[in-house]
Amino acid sequence: MLDHYSQQLFLLDNPVVWAILLDGVVCHSLLIRFCIFERRDQRWFDLTQYWLTGIKQMLTALPLLGLLGTITGLMHTFITMSKGGGLALQELITGGLGDALFTTQLGLVLVVPGLVLVGLLHHQRRNWLIRAAHEVID
């Protein structure tokens, strides 16, 4: 099992993979902080108001970065094919295709839970507003 993962380490040589991972970690850590760990008060509401647009933009970038990685991997594959005189360099070609598919998958896998957490955060903000308005009325 460990040997299988060590064969896949070439995927981490791609700077697009690191950009996707960094973007995903920032988005998810902020969302988890706001949805789970922060106390629901006026400061929380203001912080979520401040960060929500940026978080949505960073989440939007995840599949686009995945697409960028796809294009980069395919370009690498075709350049390798043209320099290698056809399909003689199968390992390099499959590496480029693996890179292309991995970045697409990574971008999509990271955006879906982020969108779910954004929905949860919107729900929590709406509930907080209702409770805050209800407290003022009472």
DSSP file with accessible surface (Angstrom, degrees, kcal/mol):
  #  RESIDUE AA STRUCTURE BP1 BP2  ACC     N-H-->O    O-->H-N    N-H-->O    O-->H-N    TCO  KAPPA ALPHA  PHI   PSI    X-CA   Y-CA   Z-CA
    1    1 A M     >        0   0  168      0, 0.0     4,-1.5     0, 0.0     5,-0.1   0.000 360.0 360.0 360.0 -45.7    0.0    0.0    0.0
    2    2 A L  H  >  +     0   0  146      1,-0.2     4,-2.2     2,-0.2     5,-0.2   0.870 360.0  57.1 -64.6 -34.4    2.8    2.4    0.9
    3    3 A D  H  > S+     0   0  105      1,-0.2     4,-1.5     2,-0.2    -1,-0.2   0.887 102.4  55.6 -63.3 -37.2    4.6    1.6   -2.3
    4    4 A H  H  > S+     0   0   98      1,-0.2     4,-0.6     2,-0.2    -1,-0.2   0.920 109.5  45.6 -61.4 -44.1    1.5    2.6   -4.3
    5    5 A Y  H >< S+     0   0  130     -4,-1.5     3,-0.8     1,-0.2     4,-0.3   0.868 107.7  56.8 -70.5 -34.3    1.5    6.1   -2.6
    6    6 A S  H >< S+     0   0   61     -4,-2.2     3,-0.9     1,-0.3    -1,-0.2   0.832 102.7  56.2 -67.7 -26.7    5.2    6.5   -3.1
    7    7 A Q  H 3< S+     0   0  112     -4,-1.5     3,-0.4     1,-0.2    -1,-0.3   0.727 104.7  54.1 -73.2 -19.7    4.7    6.0   -6.9
    8    8 A Q  T X< S+     0   0   69     -3,-0.8     3,-1.8    -4,-0.6     4,-0.3   0.415  76.0  99.1 -94.8   1.7    2.2    8.9   -6.9
    9    9 A L  G X   +     0   0  102     -3,-0.9     3,-1.8    -4,-0.3     4,-0.2   0.732  65.0  76.5 -65.1 -19.0    4.5   11.4   -5.3
   10   10 A F  G >  S+     0   0   75     -3,-0.4     3,-1.7     1,-0.3    -1,-0.3   0.781  81.7  70.6 -61.7 -22.4    5.3   12.9   -8.7
   11   11 A L  G X  S+     0   0   15     -3,-1.8     3,-1.0     1,-0.3    -1,-0.3   0.785  89.1  61.2 -65.4 -24.3    1.9   14.6   -8.6
   12   12 A L  G <  S+     0   0   64     -3,-1.8    -1,-0.3    -4,-0.3    -2,-0.2   0.499  84.5  78.2 -82.3  -2.0    3.2   16.9   -5.9
   13   13 A D  G <  S+     0   0  133     -3,-1.7    -1,-0.2    -4,-0.2    -2,-0.2   0.568  73.8  95.2 -78.3  -8.8    5.8   18.3   -8.2
   14   14 A N    X>  -     0   0    8     -3,-1.0     4,-1.3    -4,-0.2     3,-0.6  -0.721  66.4-152.0 -88.8 123.6    3.1   20.5   -9.9
   15   15 A P  H 3> S+     0   0   99      0, 0.0     4,-2.1     0, 0.0     5,-0.1   0.806  96.5  62.4 -64.7 -25.0    2.8   24.0   -8.5
   16   16 A V  H 3> S+     0   0   15      2,-0.2     4,-2.6     1,-0.2     5,-0.2   0.896  99.3  54.8 -66.6 -36.8   -0.9   24.1   -9.5
   17   17 A V  H <> S+     0   0    0     -3,-0.6     4,-2.7     1,-0.2    -1,-0.2   0.936 109.1  47.4 -60.7 -42.9   -1.5   21.2   -7.0
   18   18 A W  H  X S+     0   0  142     -4,-1.3     4,-2.7     2,-0.2    -1,-0.2   0.878 110.2  52.2 -68.3 -36.2    0.1   23.3   -4.3
   19   19 A A  H  X S+     0   0   40     -4,-2.1     4,-2.5     2,-0.2     5,-0.2   0.920 111.4  47.3 -64.3 -41.7   -2.0   26.3   -5.2
   20   20 A I  H  X S+     0   0    0     -4,-2.6     4,-2.8     2,-0.2    -2,-0.2   0.936 113.5  47.8 -63.6 -45.9   -5.2   24.2   -5.1
   21   21 A L  H  X S+     0   0   52     -4,-2.7     4,-2.7     2,-0.2     5,-0.2   0.921 113.0  47.7 -63.2 -42.8   -4.1   22.7   -1.7
   22   22 A L  H  X S+     0   0  118     -4,-2.7     4,-2.5     2,-0.2     5,-0.2   0.943 113.8  47.2 -63.4 -47.0   -3.3   26.1   -0.2
   23   23 A D  H  X S+     0   0   21     -4,-2.5     4,-2.6    -5,-0.2     5,-0.2   0.936 114.1  48.1 -59.5 -46.3   -6.6   27.6   -1.5
   24   24 A G  H  X S+     0   0    2     -4,-2.8     4,-2.8    -5,-0.2     5,-0.3   0.908 110.9  49.9 -63.7 -42.0   -8.5   24.7   -0.1
   25   25 A V  H  X S+     0   0   96     -4,-2.7     4,-2.4    -5,-0.2     5,-0.3   0.930 112.4  47.4 -64.5 -42.8   -6.8   24.8    3.3
   26   26 A V  H  X S+     0   0   52     -4,-2.5     4,-2.2    -5,-0.2     5,-0.2   0.960 116.0  44.2 -63.6 -49.3   -7.5   28.5    3.7
   27   27 A C  H  X S+     0   0    0     -4,-2.6     4,-2.5    -5,-0.2    -2,-0.2   0.950 117.0  44.1 -60.5 -51.2  -11.1   28.2    2.6
   28   28 A H  H  X S+     0   0   29     -4,-2.8     4,-2.8    -5,-0.2     5,-0.3   0.875 111.9  52.2 -67.2 -36.4  -11.9   25.2    4.7
   29   29 A S  H  X S+     0   0   62     -4,-2.4     4,-2.3    -5,-0.3    -1,-0.2   0.922 112.3  46.1 -67.4 -39.6  -10.1   26.4    7.8
   30   30 A L  H  X S+     0   0   18     -4,-2.2     4,-2.6    -5,-0.3     5,-0.2   0.932 114.8  47.4 -65.2 -44.2  -12.0   29.7    7.7
   31   31 A L  H  X S+     0   0    0     -4,-2.5     4,-2.8    -5,-0.2     5,-0.3   0.919 112.8  47.7 -65.2 -41.9  -15.3   27.9    7.1
   32   32 A I  H  X>S+     0   0   66     -4,-2.8     4,-2.3     2,-0.2     5,-1.1   0.919 111.9  51.6 -65.3 -40.0  -14.7   25.3    9.9
   33   33 A R  I  X>S+     0   0   79     -4,-2.3     5,-2.3    -5,-0.3     4,-0.5   0.948 116.3  39.3 -59.3 -49.1  -13.7   28.1   12.3
   34   34 A F  I  <5S+     0   0    0     -4,-2.6    -2,-0.2     1,-0.2    -1,-0.2   0.859 120.9  43.1 -73.1 -35.3  -16.9   30.1   11.5
   35   35 A C  I  <5S+     0   0    4     -4,-2.8    -1,-0.2    -5,-0.2    -2,-0.2   0.789 132.5  11.8 -81.4 -28.3  -19.3   27.2   11.4
   36   36 A I  I  <5S+     0   0  105     -4,-2.3    -3,-0.2    -5,-0.3    -2,-0.1   0.792 126.7  35.6-118.6 -47.1  -18.0   25.2   14.4
   37   37 A F  I  <<S+     0   0  161     -5,-1.1     2,-0.2    -4,-0.5    -3,-0.2   0.782  90.0  86.9 -94.5 -28.5  -15.6   27.0   16.7
   38   38 A E  S   <S-     0   0   35     -5,-2.3     2,-0.3    -6,-0.2     0, 0.0  -0.494  77.5-118.3 -77.5 142.7  -16.6   30.7   16.9
   39   39 A R        -     0   0  186     -2,-0.2     2,-1.1     1,-0.1     5,-0.3  -0.591  32.0-113.8 -75.2 137.2  -19.2   31.8   19.4
   40   40 A R        +     0   0   72     -2,-0.3     2,-0.2     4,-0.1    -1,-0.1  -0.623  68.0 118.6 -79.9  98.9  -22.3   33.3   17.7
   41   41 A D  S  > S-     0   0   38     -2,-1.1     4,-2.4     1,-0.0     5,-0.2  -0.795  81.4 -76.8-144.1-172.4  -22.3   37.0   18.6
   42   42 A Q  H  > S+     0   0  102     -2,-0.2     4,-2.6     1,-0.2     5,-0.2   0.893 128.9  53.8 -62.6 -37.9  -22.1   40.3   16.8
   43   43 A R  H  > S+     0   0  130      2,-0.2     4,-2.6     1,-0.2    -1,-0.2   0.925 109.3  48.8 -61.3 -44.8  -18.3   39.9   16.3
   44   44 A W  H  > S+     0   0    0     -5,-0.3     4,-2.7     2,-0.2     5,-0.2   0.930 111.2  49.9 -59.1 -45.8  -18.9   36.5   14.6
   45   45 A F  H  X S+     0   0   27     -4,-2.4     4,-2.2     1,-0.2    -2,-0.2   0.923 112.4  46.8 -61.3 -44.3  -21.6   38.0   12.4
   46   46 A D  H  X S+     0   0   84     -4,-2.6     4,-2.3     2,-0.2    -1,-0.2   0.904 112.5  50.1 -64.7 -42.1  -19.3   40.9   11.4
   47   47 A L  H  X S+     0   0   38     -4,-2.6     4,-2.5     2,-0.2     5,-0.2   0.916 111.3  47.8 -62.7 -43.8  -16.4   38.6   10.7
   48   48 A T  H  X S+     0   0    0     -4,-2.7     4,-2.1     1,-0.2    -1,-0.2   0.889 110.5  52.5 -66.4 -35.8  -18.5   36.3    8.6
   49   49 A Q  H  X S+     0   0  107     -4,-2.2     4,-0.6    -5,-0.2    -1,-0.2   0.920 112.4  46.3 -61.8 -42.1  -19.8   39.3    6.7
   50   50 A Y  H  < S+     0   0  178     -4,-2.3     4,-0.4     1,-0.2    -2,-0.2   0.902 121.1  35.5 -66.2 -43.5  -16.3   40.4    6.0
   51   51 A W  H  X S+     0   0   84     -4,-2.5     4,-2.7     1,-0.2     5,-0.2   0.681  94.8  83.4 -88.6 -20.3  -14.9   37.0    4.9
   52   52 A L  H  X S+     0   0   12     -4,-2.1     4,-2.4     1,-0.2     5,-0.2   0.899  91.6  47.1 -60.4 -43.3  -17.9   35.5    3.1
   53   53 A T  H  X S+     0   0   86     -4,-0.6     4,-2.2     1,-0.2    -1,-0.2   0.937 114.6  47.2 -63.8 -44.2  -17.3   37.1   -0.3
   54   54 A G  H  > S+     0   0   25     -4,-0.4     4,-2.5     2,-0.2    -2,-0.2   0.899 111.0  51.4 -64.2 -39.8  -13.6   36.3   -0.2
   55   55 A I  H  X S+     0   0    0     -4,-2.7     4,-2.5     1,-0.2    -1,-0.2   0.930 109.7  50.0 -63.8 -43.3  -14.3   32.7    0.8
   56   56 A K  H  X S+     0   0   88     -4,-2.4     4,-2.2    -5,-0.2    -1,-0.2   0.904 111.2  49.3 -62.0 -40.3  -16.8   32.3   -2.1
   57   57 A Q  H  X S+     0   0  133     -4,-2.2     4,-1.4     2,-0.2    -1,-0.2   0.906 110.9  49.1 -66.4 -40.0  -14.2   33.7   -4.6
   58   58 A M  H  X S+     0   0   50     -4,-2.5     4,-0.8     2,-0.2    -2,-0.2   0.892 111.0  50.4 -66.9 -37.5  -11.5   31.3   -3.3
   59   59 A L  H >< S+     0   0    2     -4,-2.5     3,-0.8     1,-0.2    -2,-0.2   0.898 107.2  54.4 -65.5 -37.8  -13.9   28.4   -3.6
   60   60 A T  H 3X S+     0   0   87     -4,-2.2     4,-0.9     1,-0.2    -1,-0.2   0.839 103.6  57.3 -63.2 -31.2  -14.7   29.5   -7.2
   61   61 A A  H 3X S+     0   0   31     -4,-1.4     4,-3.0     1,-0.2     5,-0.3   0.755  89.1  76.7 -72.1 -23.5  -11.0   29.4   -8.0
   62   62 A L  H <X S+     0   0    0     -4,-0.8     4,-2.1    -3,-0.8    -1,-0.2   0.943  99.1  37.9 -59.3 -53.9  -10.6   25.7   -7.0
   63   63 A P  H  > S+     0   0   46      0, 0.0     4,-2.3     0, 0.0    -1,-0.2   0.868 116.2  54.9 -67.6 -28.4  -12.2   24.1  -10.1
   64   64 A L  H  X S+     0   0  108     -4,-0.9     4,-2.3     2,-0.2    -2,-0.2   0.907 107.9  48.1 -69.2 -38.3  -10.6   26.8  -12.3
   65   65 A L  H  X S+     0   0   39     -4,-3.0     4,-2.5     2,-0.2    -1,-0.2   0.885 109.4  54.5 -65.0 -37.6   -7.2   25.9  -10.8
   66   66 A G  H  X S+     0   0    1     -4,-2.1     4,-2.0    -5,-0.3    -2,-0.2   0.912 108.2  48.8 -59.9 -41.4   -8.0   22.3  -11.5
   67   67 A L  H  X S+     0   0   98     -4,-2.3     4,-2.5     2,-0.2    -2,-0.2   0.904 108.7  53.2 -65.5 -40.0   -8.7   23.1  -15.1
   68   68 A L  H  X S+     0   0   89     -4,-2.3     4,-2.6     1,-0.2    -2,-0.2   0.921 108.9  49.8 -59.9 -42.8   -5.4   25.0  -15.3
   69   69 A G  H  X S+     0   0    0     -4,-2.5     4,-2.7     2,-0.2    -1,-0.2   0.869 108.5  53.6 -63.9 -36.1   -3.7   21.9  -14.0
   70   70 A T  H  X S+     0   0   23     -4,-2.0     4,-2.6     2,-0.2     5,-0.2   0.946 110.8  45.2 -62.1 -49.0   -5.5   19.8  -16.6
   71   71 A I  H  X S+     0   0   83     -4,-2.5     4,-2.7     1,-0.2     5,-0.2   0.924 113.6  50.2 -62.0 -42.9   -4.3   22.1  -19.4
   72   72 A T  H  X S+     0   0   58     -4,-2.6     4,-2.4    -5,-0.2    -1,-0.2   0.930 111.7  47.8 -61.9 -44.7   -0.7   22.1  -18.0
   73   73 A G  H  X S+     0   0    1     -4,-2.7     4,-2.2     1,-0.2    -2,-0.2   0.906 113.1  47.5 -64.6 -40.5   -0.6   18.4  -17.7
   74   74 A L  H  X S+     0   0   56     -4,-2.6     4,-2.7     2,-0.2     5,-0.2   0.899 111.0  51.2 -67.8 -39.8   -2.0   17.9  -21.3
   75   75 A M  H  X S+     0   0  110     -4,-2.7     4,-2.6    -5,-0.2     5,-0.2   0.926 109.7  50.5 -62.2 -42.6    0.5   20.4  -22.7
   76   76 A H  H  X S+     0   0   87     -4,-2.4     4,-2.4    -5,-0.2    -2,-0.2   0.913 110.7  50.3 -59.4 -42.7    3.3   18.6  -20.9
   77   77 A T  H  X S+     0   0    4     -4,-2.2     4,-2.5     1,-0.2    -2,-0.2   0.939 112.7  44.7 -62.0 -47.9    2.1   15.3  -22.4
   78   78 A F  H  X S+     0   0  124     -4,-2.7     4,-2.4     2,-0.2    -2,-0.2   0.878 112.8  50.8 -68.8 -35.6    1.9   16.7  -26.0
   79   79 A I  H  X S+     0   0   79     -4,-2.6     4,-2.3    -5,-0.2     5,-0.2   0.929 111.2  49.3 -65.1 -42.5    5.3   18.4  -25.7
   80   80 A T  H  X S+     0   0   12     -4,-2.4     4,-2.3    -5,-0.2    -2,-0.2   0.915 110.7  50.4 -61.7 -42.4    6.8   15.1  -24.4
   81   81 A M  H  X>S+     0   0   53     -4,-2.5     5,-2.5     1,-0.2     4,-0.6   0.912 110.9  48.3 -63.1 -41.3    5.2   13.2  -27.3
   82   82 A S  H  <5S+     0   0   92     -4,-2.4     3,-0.4     1,-0.2    -2,-0.2   0.890 116.4  42.3 -70.3 -35.2    6.6   15.7  -29.9
   83   83 A K  H  <5S+     0   0  177     -4,-2.3    -1,-0.2     1,-0.2    -2,-0.2   0.820 114.2  52.0 -77.0 -30.9   10.1   15.6  -28.4
   84   84 A G  H  <5S-     0   0   26     -4,-2.3     4,-0.3    -5,-0.2    -1,-0.2   0.423 112.7-112.9 -88.9  -0.4   10.1   11.8  -27.9
   85   85 A G  T  <5S-     0   0   71     -4,-0.6     2,-0.4    -3,-0.4    -3,-0.2   0.909  71.8 -44.7  73.9  40.5    9.0   11.0  -31.5
   86   86 A G  S   <S-     0   0   31     -5,-2.5     3,-0.5     1,-0.1    -2,-0.2  -0.836 110.0 -18.5 113.1-140.0    5.6    9.6  -30.7
   87   87 A L  S    S+     0   0  116     -2,-0.4     3,-0.3     1,-0.2    -1,-0.1   0.087  94.3 108.0-100.1  22.1    4.4    7.2  -28.1
   88   88 A A  S    S+     0   0   80     -4,-0.3     2,-0.9     1,-0.2     3,-0.2   0.763  71.9  61.6 -71.9 -22.4    7.8    5.7  -27.1
   89   89 A L     >  +     0   0   71     -3,-0.5     4,-2.1     1,-0.2     3,-0.3  -0.495  61.9 159.2-104.2  66.7    7.9    7.5  -23.8
   90   90 A Q  H  >  +     0   0  142     -2,-0.9     4,-2.9    -3,-0.3     5,-0.3   0.848  68.7  55.5 -62.0 -37.4    4.9    6.0  -22.2
   91   91 A E  H  > S+     0   0  171     -3,-0.2     4,-1.9     1,-0.2    -1,-0.2   0.920 110.2  45.5 -64.5 -42.0    5.9    6.7  -18.6
   92   92 A L  H  > S+     0   0   89     -3,-0.3     4,-2.0     2,-0.2    -1,-0.2   0.896 114.2  49.6 -68.1 -36.5    6.3   10.5  -19.3
   93   93 A I  H  X S+     0   0   16     -4,-2.1     4,-2.3     2,-0.2     5,-0.2   0.952 112.1  45.7 -67.9 -48.1    3.0   10.6  -21.2
   94   94 A T  H  X S+     0   0   87     -4,-2.9     4,-2.8     1,-0.2    -1,-0.2   0.855 109.5  57.3 -66.5 -29.8    1.0    8.8  -18.5
   95   95 A G  H  X S+     0   0   16     -4,-1.9     4,-2.4    -5,-0.3    -1,-0.2   0.929 107.8  47.1 -63.6 -43.0    2.6   11.0  -15.9
   96   96 A G  H  X S+     0   0    1     -4,-2.0     4,-2.3     2,-0.2    -2,-0.2   0.909 114.3  46.5 -65.2 -40.3    1.3   14.1  -17.7
   97   97 A L  H  X S+     0   0   70     -4,-2.3     4,-2.6     2,-0.2     5,-0.2   0.902 111.7  51.1 -68.9 -39.6   -2.1   12.6  -18.1
   98   98 A G  H  X S+     0   0   27     -4,-2.8     4,-2.5    -5,-0.2    -2,-0.2   0.912 110.4  50.0 -61.9 -41.1   -2.1   11.6  -14.4
   99   99 A D  H  X S+     0   0   26     -4,-2.4     4,-2.1     2,-0.2     5,-0.2   0.924 110.9  49.8 -60.6 -45.2   -1.1   15.1  -13.5
  100  100 A A  H  X S+     0   0    2     -4,-2.3     4,-1.5     1,-0.2    -2,-0.2   0.932 114.9  42.2 -62.2 -46.7   -3.9   16.5  -15.6
  101  101 A L  H  X S+     0   0  123     -4,-2.6     4,-2.5     1,-0.2    -1,-0.2   0.881 111.7  55.4 -70.5 -36.4   -6.6   14.3  -14.1
  102  102 A F  H  X S+     0   0   53     -4,-2.5     4,-2.9    -5,-0.2     5,-0.2   0.916 106.7  48.9 -65.2 -43.5   -5.3   14.7  -10.5
  103  103 A T  H  X S+     0   0    0     -4,-2.1     4,-2.4     2,-0.2    -1,-0.2   0.909 112.3  48.8 -65.6 -39.3   -5.5   18.5  -10.6
  104  104 A T  H  X S+     0   0   47     -4,-1.5     4,-2.2   -38,-0.2     5,-0.2   0.948 114.3  45.7 -62.1 -47.8   -9.1   18.4  -12.0
  105  105 A Q  H  X S+     0   0  119     -4,-2.5     4,-3.0     1,-0.2     5,-0.2   0.922 112.3  51.1 -62.2 -43.7  -10.1   15.8   -9.4
  106  106 A L  H  X S+     0   0   24     -4,-2.9     4,-2.1     1,-0.2     5,-0.2   0.926 109.8  49.5 -62.9 -44.1   -8.4   17.7   -6.5
  107  107 A G  H  X S+     0   0    0     -4,-2.4     4,-1.5    -5,-0.2    -1,-0.2   0.922 115.8  42.9 -61.4 -42.4  -10.1   21.0   -7.4
  108  108 A L  H  X S+     0   0   91     -4,-2.2     4,-1.6    -5,-0.2    -2,-0.2   0.902 111.9  53.1 -72.1 -39.5  -13.6   19.4   -7.6
  109  109 A V  H  < S+     0   0   86     -4,-3.0    -1,-0.2     1,-0.2    -2,-0.2   0.875 113.1  44.5 -64.9 -34.0  -13.1   17.3   -4.5
  110  110 A L  H  X S+     0   0   36     -4,-2.1     4,-1.0    -5,-0.2    -1,-0.2   0.793 109.1  55.0 -82.5 -26.7  -12.2   20.4   -2.5
  111  111 A V  H  X S+     0   0   14     -4,-1.5     4,-2.4    -5,-0.2     5,-0.2   0.878  98.4  62.0 -75.8 -34.3  -14.9   22.7   -3.8
  112  112 A V  H  X S+     0   0   85     -4,-1.6     4,-2.1     1,-0.2     5,-0.2   0.956 106.5  41.3 -62.9 -52.5  -17.9   20.5   -2.9
  113  113 A P  H  > S+     0   0   60      0, 0.0     4,-2.5     0, 0.0    -1,-0.2   0.882 113.3  57.0 -64.0 -30.3  -17.4   20.4    0.9
  114  114 A G  H  X S+     0   0    0     -4,-1.0     4,-2.3     2,-0.2    -2,-0.2   0.916 106.3  48.4 -63.2 -41.8  -16.6   24.1    0.8
  115  115 A L  H  X S+     0   0  102     -4,-2.4     4,-2.2     2,-0.2    -1,-0.2   0.889 110.4  51.7 -65.8 -37.2  -19.9   24.9   -0.9
  116  116 A V  H  X S+     0   0  100     -4,-2.1     4,-2.2    -5,-0.2    -2,-0.2   0.932 110.6  48.3 -63.5 -43.3  -21.7   22.7    1.7
  117  117 A L  H  X S+     0   0   31     -4,-2.5     4,-2.7     2,-0.2    -2,-0.2   0.870 108.4  53.9 -66.7 -35.2  -20.0   24.7    4.5
  118  118 A V  H  X S+     0   0   12     -4,-2.3     4,-2.6     2,-0.2    -1,-0.2   0.923 108.8  49.8 -63.9 -41.7  -20.9   28.0    2.9
  119  119 A G  H  X S+     0   0   41     -4,-2.2     4,-2.2     2,-0.2    -2,-0.2   0.919 111.1  49.0 -60.8 -42.1  -24.5   26.9    2.8
  120  120 A L  H  X S+     0   0   71     -4,-2.2     4,-2.7     2,-0.2    -2,-0.2   0.917 110.2  51.2 -63.0 -41.9  -24.3   25.9    6.5
  121  121 A L  H  X S+     0   0    0     -4,-2.7     4,-2.6     1,-0.2    -2,-0.2   0.918 108.8  50.7 -64.5 -41.4  -22.7   29.3    7.3
  122  122 A H  H  X S+     0   0   71     -4,-2.6     4,-2.4     2,-0.2    -1,-0.2   0.921 111.0  49.8 -59.7 -42.9  -25.5   31.2    5.5
  123  123 A H  H  X S+     0   0   79     -4,-2.2     4,-2.5     1,-0.2    -2,-0.2   0.923 111.4  47.9 -61.9 -44.7  -28.0   29.1    7.5
  124  124 A Q  H  X S+     0   0   31     -4,-2.7     4,-2.4     2,-0.2    -2,-0.2   0.895 111.4  50.6 -64.7 -39.6  -26.3   29.9   10.8
  125  125 A R  H  X S+     0   0   22     -4,-2.6     4,-2.5     2,-0.2    -1,-0.2   0.917 110.6  49.1 -65.0 -42.6  -26.1   33.6    9.9
  126  126 A R  H  X S+     0   0  137     -4,-2.4     4,-2.3     2,-0.2    -2,-0.2   0.933 112.2  48.2 -63.0 -44.8  -29.8   33.7    9.1
  127  127 A N  H  X S+     0   0   52     -4,-2.5     4,-2.6     1,-0.2    -1,-0.2   0.893 110.8  51.5 -62.4 -40.0  -30.7   32.0   12.3
  128  128 A W  H  X S+     0   0   29     -4,-2.4     4,-3.0     2,-0.2     5,-0.2   0.925 109.5  49.8 -64.0 -42.6  -28.5   34.4   14.3
  129  129 A L  H  X S+     0   0   85     -4,-2.5     4,-2.6     2,-0.2     5,-0.2   0.911 111.5  48.8 -61.8 -42.2  -30.2   37.4   12.6
  130  130 A I  H  X S+     0   0  104     -4,-2.3     4,-2.4     2,-0.2    -2,-0.2   0.942 114.2  45.4 -63.5 -45.7  -33.6   36.0   13.5
  131  131 A R  H  X S+     0   0  127     -4,-2.6     4,-2.3     2,-0.2    -2,-0.2   0.911 113.3  49.9 -63.7 -42.3  -32.6   35.3   17.1
  132  132 A A  H  X S+     0   0   26     -4,-3.0     4,-1.5     1,-0.2    -2,-0.2   0.912 112.9  46.3 -64.4 -41.2  -31.0   38.7   17.4
  133  133 A A  H  X S+     0   0   53     -4,-2.6     4,-1.9    -5,-0.2    -1,-0.2   0.893 111.6  52.3 -68.2 -36.5  -34.1   40.5   16.0
  134  134 A H  H  X S+     0   0  108     -4,-2.4     4,-2.1    -5,-0.2    -2,-0.2   0.883 107.0  52.5 -67.5 -37.1  -36.3   38.4   18.3
  135  135 A E  H  < S+     0   0  146     -4,-2.3    -1,-0.2     1,-0.2    -2,-0.2   0.877 108.6  50.5 -66.4 -36.3  -34.3   39.4   21.4
  136  136 A V  H  < S+     0   0  124     -4,-1.5    -1,-0.2     1,-0.2    -2,-0.2   0.897 110.7  49.2 -68.6 -39.0  -34.6   43.1   20.5
  137  137 A I  H  <        0   0  133     -4,-1.9    -2,-0.2    -5,-0.1    -1,-0.2   0.904 360.0 360.0 -67.9 -41.7  -38.4   42.7   20.1
  138  138 A D     <        0   0  143     -4,-2.1    -3,-0.1    -5,-0.2    -2,-0.1   0.745 360.0 360.0 -68.7 360.0  -38.9   40.9   23.5
